[in-house]
Amino acid sequence: MAWETRDNSGSMFKNNRKETDKHPDMTGEALIEGKTFWVNAWRKVDKNGNPWYSFAFKEKEQRSSAPAKSSKPAAIDDDIPFD
């Protein structure tokens, strides 16, 4: 039986591709109310030296780096004469 994420749960793993401080320390995904989210976490330290994590969630469909395709048709210039 394959492992399956249950609703309102997820998993995170160490980010082995971290190159700068802006990249997350951990990445993963979570299933929240039936929607799948990418999860990123950064390890932070407060002024007293206590560690804590900052999280960011993004719907899995929104992560694409490709430009969004417009559903609008291209504009047509009716003033162009045709022979």
Secondary structure as GFF3:
##gff-version 3
##sequence-region A 1 83
A	DSSP	beta_strand	9	14	.	.	.	ID=ss1
A	DSSP	beta_strand	26	32	.	.	.	ID=ss2
A	DSSP	beta_strand	35	45	.	.	.	ID=ss3
A	DSSP	beta_strand	51	59	.	.	.	ID=ss4
A	DSSP	three_ten_helix	60	63	.	.	.	ID=ss5
###
